[in-house]
Amino acid sequence: CLLLSIAARLAPHANVSGSATRPADTRKLELSVVRTHPAHRVWSNSMRLTSNSAVSPVKPVFTAVAATLLTIALEADIHEHTLQRALFGEWFLPSFGLLAAAASIRLLGQKQNGASVSMEPCNTKVLDMRMELQQMSNALVFSLPPCLLANAVVLAASQATDEQTLQAHTHVLAWAVDWLLVVPGAIGIQSTLTSSFAYEDAADWSKAAEWSTSGQVIFRRASSIDPDCEVQVREHRSSWRTLRFARASSGAESIQSITRLVGPSKCDSLAIANEYLKTMASAALAFLPRTSLTNVGTGGKAPSILCLGLGGGTLPSFFSCVLPEASITAVDIDSAVVEASTMCLGVSVDRVRIVTADALEWVYTTAQGQKPSFDFIFVDIFDGSNETPEAFYGRPFLDALRKLLAADGVVIQNLHTGTQRLDRQVNLAQDAFIDTFGIGNYCKIEAQWQQNAILVGSAHGVSAGDMASDLSKRSRDAAAHLGMRSFDPGQRLKPAKGLPRPRAAG
């Protein structure tokens, strides 16, 4: 009863829902109890979560009951209290029972609501459940040293007294001290020290070893605009795929995009491996109109997004996941890139309108006849030398983009840095942004661990007060509202700077 009550307090009013549209891809949540006492056998249970059926709460309930019975059996055969037995009897088995009971309560509540559980990456409520159970696990691990210390104190006290009744029930007293005092205190301290909204990045740099290998070529097409360039898709470990440009003349290769698949033609939309793309997405989250946030999932007006340069489709896929009602258009000149992204990298043509055209001509043509409509315009365009063509960061181009913006729309552009030539391009682009949007309506963000500068311009104003802290807070608020836990957007916006550099000569 105590375990169930604590579990109910830790996971109140839980609700897990999601679509059942994921391809035949399953993950196992292994729940096991290992009993090392020779009088007992090893017991384990495996629960499989699938996309096409609701998760039955029977197995986790059985897990909780079995763990409780094992605890009772353990306590029944203890004739003397030792720290080793305390470790299993007073901490390990009750902790496991607590976690199993918490999962059971959540899944039972979901079963009563008649919905199914899906491990779809965009299912933020599943991520919430995983994150809460992980935080509970961390709190219980945090409580182990204090529990052992408390058990040592109780054991020493019982051995120092001649009271036979106290010695006979030492394990009961130790269990009560652990679970009525030490564990609740540890959970309280852990919850105080831990952020209420934690992030779980499935594509941080620790995963780079999985996709940085040469891989196996599964797609190759000659570029439709550069006869010296071949567009390739390579498959790597753990279902990672990379989009690469290989030059026939020099043999040089460049990685353009990194994507993880979770099923046939289905990408993990929240796994963004490139830091500069996380920074661009973070900037957009900071500028999401409040009306767009409150209307998510209600059928109200959602943002309209334009991506100039499709590449592997990372940003269109990400926003189609976190903003399912958003209207997304992507423009790319290379038909081979479009084919690679849709055939091998999981870009959904049902969610993203893809236009195969010269982005520069498309922008100028559209700006002449279309009313301002886009809330976000992302510019991520490079030529065969991996440089941004001058026409894509000059004042005429930005003036045309501004005509396509909604009243509070934002332009977010990626540029490379690291050489004198590239740095000069960034300076010229900053001048054009300042001339187009104004000093108070522009900022620059340097991507972490990559030589990329993200320029942001908005006619509505970039930030009030301290720019970095303000943008960071707004992006984190938006991520929390949307349930986006895949990376910390506020961390990416801390380098934001609004003061313009001196005018570039020439």
TORZADO-233853 format. One record per residue (C-alpha): residue in one letter; x, y, z. Coordinates in steps of 0.2 Angstrom, whole numbers, padded with zeros to 4 digits, always signed. Layout:
AXYZ ...
***
This chain:
C+0000+0000+0000 L+0014+0012+0004 L+0023+0008-0012 L+0007+0011-0022 S+0003+0027-0013 I+0021+0034-0016 A+0019+0029-0035 A+0002+0037-0036 R+0010+0053-0029 L+0025+0053-0041 A+0014+0050-0057 P-0003+0058-0054 H-0016+0059-0067 A-0005+0052-0081 N-0011+0051-0098 V-0001+0044-0113 S-0007+0044-0130 G-0001+0044-0148 S-0005+0038-0165 A-0003+0020-0171 T+0005+0024-0187 R+0023+0019-0184 P+0029+0005-0196 A+0033-0012-0189 D+0046-0007-0177 T+0046-0012-0159 R+0056-0008-0144 K+0057-0018-0128 L+0056-0011-0111 E+0065-0024-0100 L+0059-0025-0082 S+0068-0038-0072 V+0072-0043-0054 V+0088-0052-0050 R+0087-0061-0034 T+0105-0067-0028 H+0099-0075-0012 P+0101-0094-0015 A+0084-0098-0009 H+0076-0089-0024 R+0077-0090-0043 V+0080-0077-0055 W+0064-0069-0061 S+0061-0058-0076 N+0048-0051-0087 S+0049-0042-0104 M+0036-0030-0110 R+0035-0026-0129 L+0028-0010-0135 T+0021-0010-0153 S+0013+0003-0164 N-0003-0007-0169 S-0009-0012-0152 A-0013-0004-0135 V-0001-0009-0121 S-0009-0021-0109 P-0007-0015-0091 V-0008-0033-0085 K+0011-0037-0087 P+0017-0021-0077 V+0004-0025-0064 F+0010-0043-0063 T+0028-0036-0062 A+0023-0025-0047 V+0014-0040-0038 A+0028-0051-0041 A+0041-0039-0034 T+0030-0037-0019 L+0029-0055-0016 L+0048-0057-0018 T+0050-0044-0005 I+0039-0053+0007 A+0048-0069+0004 L+0064-0061+0007 E+0059-0053+0023 A+0051-0070+0029 D+0068-0079+0028 I+0079-0066+0036 H+0085-0072+0052 E+0098-0059+0055 H+0100-0042+0048 T+0115-0038+0037 L+0119-0024+0025 Q+0120-0036+0010 R+0102-0042+0014 A+0096-0024+0017 L+0103-0019+0000 F+0091-0031-0008 G+0077-0032+0004 E+0075-0014+0010 W+0080-0005-0006 F+0082-0014-0022 L+0066-0024-0023 P+0055-0011-0015 S+0063+0002-0028 F+0059-0010-0042 G+0041-0012-0036 L+0039+0007-0035 L+0044+0010-0053 A+0033-0005-0059 A+0019+0002-0049 A+0021+0019-0056 A+0022+0013-0074 S+0006+0002-0070 I-0004+0017-0064 R+0001+0027-0080 L-0004+0013-0092 L-0019+0008-0082 G-0025+0026-0083 Q-0022+0026-0102 K-0031+0009-0104 Q-0046+0017-0096 N-0046+0031-0108 G-0047+0019-0122 A-0031+0025-0131 S-0016+0015-0136 V+0003+0019-0133 S+0014+0022-0147 M+0033+0024-0147 E+0032+0036-0161 P+0046+0049-0159 C+0034+0064-0161 N+0023+0056-0147 T+0028+0069-0133 K+0017+0061-0120 V+0027+0045-0122 L+0043+0055-0119 D+0035+0063-0104 M+0032+0046-0097 R+0050+0040-0100 M+0057+0056-0093 E+0047+0055-0077 L+0051+0037-0074 Q+0070+0041-0078 Q+0069+0055-0065 M+0061+0043-0052 S+0075+0030-0056 N+0088+0044-0053 A+0080+0049-0037 L+0080+0031-0031 V+0098+0028-0035 F+0102+0044-0026 S+0094+0037-0011 L+0104+0021-0010 P+0119+0028+0000 P+0108+0036+0013 C+0098+0020+0014 L+0114+0010+0017 L+0120+0023+0030 A+0103+0022+0039 N+0103+0003+0039 A+0121+0003+0047 V+0114+0015+0060 V+0099+0004+0064 L+0110-0012+0064 A+0122-0004+0076 A+0109+0002+0087 S+0100-0015+0088 Q+0117-0024+0092 A+0120-0012+0106 T+0104-0015+0115 D+0099-0031+0124 E+0080-0029+0119 Q+0076-0046+0110 T+0061-0039+0102 L+0070-0025+0094 Q+0084-0037+0087 A+0071-0048+0080 H+0063-0035+0070 T+0078-0025+0065 H+0074-0027+0046 V+0056-0020+0049 L+0063-0005+0058 A+0076-0002+0044 W+0063-0004+0031 A+0052+0009+0039 V+0067+0021+0041 D+0072+0019+0023 W+0054+0021+0015 L+0046+0033+0028 L+0061+0045+0030 V+0076+0042+0019 V+0068+0039+0002 P+0055+0052+0002 G+0068+0065+0008 A+0080+0059-0007 I+0066+0061-0019 G+0061+0078-0013 I+0080+0084-0014 Q+0081+0076-0031 S+0066+0085-0038 T+0072+0101-0031 L+0088+0100-0039 T+0082+0093-0056 S+0073+0104-0069 S+0055+0100-0071 F+0057+0100-0089 A+0072+0089-0094 Y+0079+0086-0112 E+0083+0069-0120 D+0094+0072-0135 A+0094+0056-0146 A+0106+0064-0158 D+0120+0073-0148 W+0138+0072-0152 S+0141+0056-0142 K+0132+0048-0157 A+0144+0054-0170 A+0153+0038-0170 E+0138+0029-0177 W+0136+0040-0192 S+0154+0047-0196 T+0159+0031-0204 S+0161+0028-0223 G+0145+0018-0223 Q+0136+0009-0237 V+0130+0018-0252 I+0111+0015-0255 F+0107+0029-0266 R+0117+0038-0280 R+0112+0050-0293 A+0121+0063-0304 S+0117+0081-0298 S+0105+0089-0310 I+0114+0106-0309 D+0133+0101-0307 P+0140+0087-0318 D+0155+0085-0307 C+0144+0081-0292 E+0136+0065-0287 V+0122+0065-0274 Q+0124+0050-0262 V+0114+0043-0247 R+0125+0031-0236 E+0118+0020-0222 H+0127+0018-0205 R+0125+0010-0189 S+0110+0012-0178 S+0099+0016-0193 W+0108+0033-0197 R+0109+0039-0215 T+0119+0053-0222 L+0117+0064-0237 R+0133+0067-0246 F+0140+0077-0261 A+0154+0068-0269 R+0165+0077-0282 A+0171+0066-0297 S+0186+0077-0301 S+0194+0078-0284 G+0186+0064-0275 A+0181+0075-0260 E+0165+0072-0251 S+0155+0083-0240 I+0141+0078-0228 Q+0126+0088-0231 S+0113+0080-0219 I+0112+0067-0205 T+0096+0058-0202 R+0090+0043-0192 L+0077+0031-0198 V+0064+0023-0186 G+0056+0012-0200 P+0054+0010-0219 S+0054+0028-0226 K+0051+0035-0209 C+0063+0047-0200 D+0065+0052-0182 S+0060+0070-0184 L+0066+0075-0167 A+0084+0068-0169 I+0094+0083-0176 A+0113+0079-0177 N+0119+0095-0184 E+0121+0109-0171 Y+0118+0123-0183 L+0101+0115-0187 K+0097+0114-0169 T+0102+0133-0167 M+0091+0138-0182 A+0076+0128-0175 S+0079+0135-0158 A+0079+0153-0165 A+0062+0149-0173 L+0055+0142-0157 A+0060+0159-0148 F+0049+0168-0161 L+0034+0157-0162 P+0019+0169-0160 R+0009+0166-0144 T-0006+0163-0155 S+0002+0149-0164 L+0007+0141-0148 T-0011+0142-0140 N-0018+0136-0157 V-0008+0120-0158 G-0019+0105-0159 T-0035+0116-0159 G-0037+0119-0178 G-0032+0137-0176 K-0020+0147-0187 A-0003+0138-0187 P+0014+0145-0193 S+0018+0145-0212 I+0036+0140-0215 L+0047+0142-0230 C+0063+0132-0232 L+0075+0138-0246 G+0087+0123-0248 L+0079+0106-0244 G+0095+0095-0241 G+0090+0080-0231 G+0074+0089-0225 T+0079+0090-0207 L+0070+0106-0203 P+0054+0102-0213 S+0053+0086-0204 F+0056+0093-0187 F+0043+0106-0188 S+0030+0095-0196 C+0032+0085-0180 V+0032+0098-0167 L+0019+0109-0176 P+0008+0096-0185 E-0004+0109-0191 A+0010+0120-0199 S+0010+0123-0218 I+0028+0119-0224 T+0035+0123-0241 A+0053+0118-0246 V+0062+0124-0262 D+0077+0115-0269 I+0085+0117-0287 D+0093+0099-0287 S+0081+0086-0292 A+0093+0072-0286 V+0093+0080-0269 V+0074+0080-0269 E+0074+0062-0274 A+0086+0057-0261 S+0077+0066-0247 T+0060+0058-0251 M+0066+0041-0255 C+0079+0038-0242 L+0078+0051-0229 G+0060+0050-0223 V+0054+0067-0229 S+0035+0066-0230 V+0028+0073-0246 D+0011+0073-0238 R+0017+0085-0225 V+0030+0095-0234 R+0026+0104-0251 I+0042+0102-0261 V+0046+0114-0276 T+0060+0109-0287 A+0066+0126-0294 D+0079+0139-0292 A+0076+0146-0275 L+0082+0164-0281 E+0070+0165-0296 W+0056+0157-0285 V+0058+0170-0272 Y+0058+0185-0284 T+0043+0178-0294 T+0033+0174-0279 A+0037+0191-0270 Q+0029+0200-0285 G+0012+0192-0284 Q+0010+0185-0267 K+0004+0194-0251 P+0015+0192-0236 S+0012+0174-0229 F+0027+0166-0221 D+0030+0166-0202 F+0047+0159-0204 I+0059+0158-0219 F+0075+0147-0217 V+0089+0150-0229 D+0102+0136-0230 I+0109+0137-0248 F+0127+0133-0253 D+0136+0130-0270 G+0148+0116-0275 S+0162+0125-0266 N+0151+0124-0250 E+0149+0143-0250 T+0133+0153-0250 P+0132+0162-0267 E+0132+0181-0266 A+0115+0183-0273 F+0108+0174-0258 Y+0114+0186-0245 G+0113+0203-0253 R+0100+0217-0250 P+0089+0213-0265 F+0087+0195-0260 L+0083+0200-0242 D+0071+0214-0248 A+0061+0201-0258 L+0061+0189-0243 R+0054+0203-0232 K+0039+0205-0245 L+0035+0186-0242 L+0035+0188-0223 A+0020+0190-0212 A+0019+0205-0201 D+0029+0197-0187 G+0039+0185-0198 V+0057+0180-0196 V+0071+0176-0208 I+0084+0164-0202 Q+0099+0161-0212 N+0114+0149-0211 L+0132+0154-0216 H+0149+0146-0215 T+0163+0154-0205 G+0181+0149-0202 T+0191+0157-0216 Q+0195+0175-0221 R+0184+0173-0236 L+0169+0165-0227 D+0170+0178-0212 R+0170+0192-0225 Q+0154+0184-0232 V+0146+0184-0215 N+0150+0202-0212 L+0143+0207-0229 A+0127+0197-0225 Q+0126+0206-0208 D+0126+0223-0216 A+0112+0218-0228 F+0102+0211-0213 I+0104+0227-0204 D+0100+0238-0219 T+0084+0227-0222 F+0078+0225-0204 G+0086+0238-0194 I+0099+0236-0179 G+0086+0232-0166 N+0078+0219-0177 Y+0094+0208-0181 C+0105+0196-0171 K+0119+0184-0174 I+0120+0167-0166 E+0136+0156-0167 A+0133+0138-0168 Q+0141+0127-0155 W+0156+0116-0161 Q+0153+0120-0179 Q+0159+0134-0189 N+0142+0142-0193 A+0134+0159-0191 I+0115+0160-0189 L+0108+0177-0194 V+0091+0182-0188 G+0081+0196-0195 S+0063+0202-0191 A+0053+0218-0195 H+0044+0216-0179 G+0059+0216-0167 V+0071+0203-0162 S+0072+0205-0143 A+0069+0217-0128 G+0081+0219-0114 D+0095+0206-0113 M+0095+0197-0130 A+0103+0181-0125 S+0093+0177-0109 D+0077+0184-0117 L+0078+0173-0132 S+0084+0158-0122 K+0069+0159-0110 R+0057+0161-0125 S+0063+0146-0134 R+0062+0135-0118 D+0045+0141-0114 A+0040+0137-0132 A+0048+0120-0131 A+0039+0116-0114 H+0023+0121-0122 L+0025+0110-0137 G+0032+0096-0127 M+0048+0096-0137 R+0062+0088-0127 S+0074+0082-0140 F+0087+0096-0136 D+0089+0112-0126 P+0085+0127-0137 G+0089+0140-0124 Q+0107+0133-0123 R+0109+0136-0142 L+0103+0154-0141 K+0115+0159-0127 P+0128+0166-0139 A+0115+0177-0147 K+0122+0195-0151 G+0112+0210-0157 L+0126+0223-0159 P+0131+0225-0177 R+0149+0223-0183 P+0158+0237-0191 R+0154+0240-0209 A+0163+0228-0221 A+0174+0237-0233 G+0169+0235-0251 
***
